Amino acid sequence: MAPSNEATREQLDVARNQGNAYHQAMQAMAKEEGAHTAQAGDYLIGFVNEETEGMYALDGDTLVWREAAEDANVHLEVAVADAADGRFVPGLAVHLELSRDGTPVLATDLPFLWHPFLHHYGTNAKVPGQGPYRVTIRIAPAGFMRHDPVNGRRYAQPVEVHFDNVTLNNGRKPSPDAKPRGSSAPTATGA
């Protein structure tokens, strides 16, 4: 990253500070859940897994808590950071595949998930046991526009990473603070 007509040296330092904070969040999650990381192209990619969990989602204009599907037994998470400054990269098409002994077990696209301290791409899934698995993560070229004629030439190539001998944390996280399935969460109103 170099100063340009879009970003001064001081502004690039601010971006790196944002990246350092995201990296600290990735490290904290890795300590809790175990993690695998690799650099691929313009990205630093992290994979963690944990027990399946419920999440809020919009149903029309109402935010509703939804428990994970009854047959789901793992939550798969992929964190994607810019390899140059460490910031989270939003708006990507992230695809994950699991295989065991060369046999495909799961193939799924991972949507963006808001998280209290580590934004990531992820989903709940059903897998046949804890593994070990080969995890393959593919990221398509980013479809969003990029500012900056000096620093904006990035995210244009597809990338693929593999993590071998991954054991998954099968199970279900309890949802003690959530309302029962299908009930509405409080909605916010604003001016």
TASULVEN-V528903 format. One record per run of one state. SS is the DSSP state (H for helix, E for strand, C for the rest). FROM is the first residue (numbers start at 0). TO is the last residue. If there is no record, write none. Layout:
[[SS FROM TO] [SS FROM TO]]
This chain:
[[C 0 7] [H 8 32] [C 33 34] [E 35 39] [C 40 41] [E 42 49] [C 50 50] [E 51 51] [C 52 53] [E 54 58] [C 59 60] [E 61 65] [C 66 72] [E 73 81] [C 82 86] [E 87 87] [C 88 92] [E 93 99] [C 100 101] [E 102 112] [C 113 118] [E 119 124] [C 125 131] [E 132 138] [C 139 157] [E 158 165] [C 166 170] [E 171 171] [C 172 182] [E 183 183] [C 184 190]]
